[in-house]
Amino acid sequence: MSSTPATPRWNVQRPPGADGRVFLVTGGNAGIGYFVAEQLSATGATVVLGSRNPARAEVATASIRARVSGARVRAVRLDLADLSSLRKAVESLEREVERLDAVVHNAGVALDDPPRQETGDGHELMFGTNHLGHFALTHRLMPLLSAAPAARVVTMGSFAAKSERLDLEDLQSRRDYQPKRTYGRSKLAQMYFGVELDRRLRAAGSTVASVVVHPGGALDSLTPSRPPVHVRSTGARLGAAPAALLVQGKHAGAWPAVRAVLDPAVSGGQLWGPRVFGLRGEPRREPVWKHLADPGVAEQLWDASCDLTGVDLSTISG
């Protein structure tokens, strides 16, 4: 009597191979994005770092190559705060690859203090970069994603978004700007986009899936050194030791995104985050937050994003 083999338990230290596949990580030159890129490079895939700073991207690629034998990693200049530059960035990528098996929408801006800042397009900087930039980039990348057998759009949200709610009448925070709240709302907008994108992809019969993830609590002081990309001092490591009971480093914050890219058991429309209280530990699927599952808000945000970017994502073809 035969039985179907059990699905292997996910091992964050040994993800499955992805030789021949191509992944783009926005903001892959630093922070969580760097570790997403490093971990994906270890699978044998070609990993492209999207970065607005070519010098920092070169440092990051050198670091990955030094740690991952035979790493296939390269960089493309990508500035999500400049919507007019995205066409050129994607055209550059199209000259290098025939398809894209996944994009990790990771890049982001987080401001701690006033004053309110704007992109060159006149959008509030965090909302414009974190959400609108990725919204427009997805439109540009869709031909490359559709050329892959089963591509994934993985959107990196934030645990900070769980306690936020969008103000659809003030998406640009013009009336009441509070940096931390504006950041949380920009990440919430990203997450709404990821959920709504998958709904529209399914309705269109597309082979592309959209997954939303968040890193939990990820601190620099708990992140292993990757000089010169990131250097953790002994003092910082010792001082952060108590926090390790509740949160983790950025290398572990990368795990949900890496799993969302690679695990065949992950499906579109899902939300993945750390196992322990959503703050630390190995990645697991969690219920989509109640406010994030509101299709009315998602649709209004989608329409507003089309208007603000000039991108027509009102229809998605399969």
N, C-alpha and C positions, 0 to 999 in steps of 0.2 A: 504494500500500500504506500503510494508516494504522497509527499506533502510539499507544499510550496515553501521554498526557503524564506526564512524571516528576513526582513529588511535590516541590513547592518546598522548598528547603533551609530549615530553621528559622532565623529571624533574631531574636535576642533583642532587637534594637533596634526591630524592626518586626513584632510579632506580628499575626496576622490580626484583622480586625474582629469585634466581637461585639455589634453594635448590637441592642437589644431583649432581650438576655439579662440575668439577674440573678445576682450572685455575692455570697456572704457570706464575709468574712474575719475569723476570730476573732483577737483581739489585733491588729487592723489599725491601731491608733493609734501603734505604735512598732516599732522594730527591723525584722526581715525582713517581718513582717506589713504594716507601712506600705508597704514597697516593692512587695509583692505587690499591695496595693490601688492604689497609684499606677500601676503598669504595666497592671493590668487596666482601670483607669479610662480609659486612653488608647485602648482598643479600642472605646469607645462604649457599653460595658455599664453597667448600673446596679450600683454596688458599695456594699455595706453593711458598715460597720465594726462589728464586735462588740467592745465595750469595757466594762470595769467602771467606767471613770472618764469620765463625760460631758464634763468640761472638757478632758481630753486628747484625747478623740475629736473635739471641736469644733476644736481646734487642728490636728489631723491632716487633717480634712476641708477646712479653710481652706487648708492647705498644698497639698493635691492640687488644689483648684480654682485656686490661683494658678499651678500648673505645667502643668495639663492644661486646655486651653480647652474649655469646655462640659462639663466632667466632671459625671457624674451620680453623686454620692456622698452618702451619708447615714450615720447611725449608729444603732445600737440598743444599749441598755444590756444587757450580758451578763456575768455573773459565774459562771465555771465552777467556782469553789470553793464555790458555794452551789447545790446541786442543786434546792432548792425554788424557786429564782428562775427556772429555765429555762423553765417553762411560760409565765410572764408574758412573758418575753423573746420567745419564739416567737409568742405571740399578738399581740404588738406588731408583729412582722414580718409576720404573716399579714394584718394590717389594711392593710399597705402594698403587698404584692406577691401575685400569684396563684400564682406558682411560683418555684422556686429552681433555677437551672441548674447551680450548683456551690456547695459550701461548702469552704473551705480551713481545716482544723483546725490553726491555727498558734499560738494563744495558749499561753503556758506560763510556768511559774515555775521559776527556777533559783536554788537557795540554795548559797552557798559555805561557810558555816560552821554548826556546831551552834548552838543546840539544835534538836532535831527539833520541827517545828510541825505543827499539824493544822488542817483546815478546820472550819467550823462543824458539819459532819456527822460529825466525828470521824475523818476519813481523813487519812493523812499528806499534807502540803500539796502536794508535787510530784506524787505518784501520783494524789491526789484531783483536782487541777486538770488536769494534763496529759492523763491517761488517762480517769479516771472521768467528769470533766466532759464531755469530748467524746463519750464512750460514750453518756451519757444525752442529750446534745444531739442526737445523730444520731437517736435514737428520736423525739424531738419534731419533728425536721425532715423525717422521712420522707414525710409527706403532701405537703409543698411540693416535695420532690425528685421524688417520683413523678409530680407534675403536669407536670413538664418532659419534653420528648421523649427526652432522653438525658442526665440529670444525672450529675454526678460528685462523689464525696466524696474530697477530696484531703487526705491526712494528712501533716503535716510532722513527720518523724522527726528523727533526729540521727545524725551520724557517730559520736558518742560511744556510741551503742547497739550498734555493731558488735562491740565487745569485751566487752559485758555479757551476762549470762544471767539470766533471771528465777529468783527463789526463790519457787516457788508456795506454799511453806509460810509465807512471810514477805513477802507483797506490800506490806504497810504499813511495812516496815523497823522493826518494833518491837524485834526482838532485837538487831539490829546496824545502827545508823544511821550511814552515811557519806554526807555530802551529795552529793558528785560521783557516787558510785556509784548512789545513790538516784535522782538526776536521770537518769543514763543508762538505768537500768532503767525509769523512768517513760516515757521516750521509746521504749524498746524495746516496752513494753506497748502504746503507741499504734500502733506499726508492726505488731505482731501483730494488733491489732484491724483495721487497714486491710486486711491480707491476708485475714484470716478473714471480714471483712465482705463482701469481693468474692466469696469462695467461696459464701457463703450467698445473696447476691443472685443469682448465676448459677443456683444450685439452685432458687431461687424463680421464675426466669424474669423477674426485674425488669429494667426499662430503666435503672436506676441502676447506675453502675460505681464501684468504689473503687480509688484509686491511691495508692501510698505514695511519698513523696519525702523527700530530705534535702538540706540546703543546703551540705554540706561544711564547710570552715572559713570562718566569716564573722565578721570583726572590725569593731568600731566604728571603729577607727583607719584602716581602709581603705574606710570608707563615705563617700560624698559627703555634704556638709552639706545638711540640709533644715531650716533654722532656722524656728521654734524647736523643731521635733520632734527634730532631731539637729544638733549643731554640732561640726564637726571642726576642731580647732586646727591651725595650721601645724606646731607641734612634734609633734603626734600623727601627722600625715601623714608627716613626714620620718622619725620614729622607726620607723614601721611599714613603711617602704619595703622593707627586706630580706624581711619576711614575705610580701610580695606574690608572691614566687617560689613559695610553697607554698599560700597561702590567698588569700582575697578579701574584699571588702566585703559588707555585707548586701544591697545592691542586686543583686549577682550571686547571692547566696544565695537570692534570690527566684525566680530563673529556672526552676529545676525545677518549682516549684509552678505558675508561670504557664503553662508548657508543658503540664503535666498537666491544667490547666483547659481550655486552648484547642486543643491539637493533636489533630485527628481521628485521627492515627495512633497516639495513646496509647490503650492498652487497660486494662481493669480487671485488677487483680492484679499489675500491673507495679511495679517500683521504678525511680525516676529520681533521678539525682544529678549532680554536676559531672563533667566529662569527664576531668580530669587527676587521676589517683589518687584519685578520689572527693572531692577537696578543693577544687578550683578549676576554672574554665572553664565553657564552655557546657554546657547540660544534655544528658544522654544516658541511655538505658536501660542499667541494669546488672543482672546476675543477682541474683535474690532471695537474700539471705544464707542460708547453709545452715541456721543455727539458727532464722532467721525463717520458714523453710519447714516447720517441724515442726508438723503439724496437731494432734498430741496436746497440746502446750503451748498452742497457740492455743485449742483447745476448752476446756481447763481454765480458762484465763484468762477466756474468754468467760462461762462459767458463774459464775465467782467475781465477775465484774463485774456480772452480772445481780443476784446476791445482794447485793452491796455498794451498788448504786444503787437497788434496788427496781424496776428497769426490766425489762420483759419483751421482750428482743430474741431470745428463743429461736427464734422463728419470724419470718420476714420475708416479707411478701406481695409479689407482683409489682406 
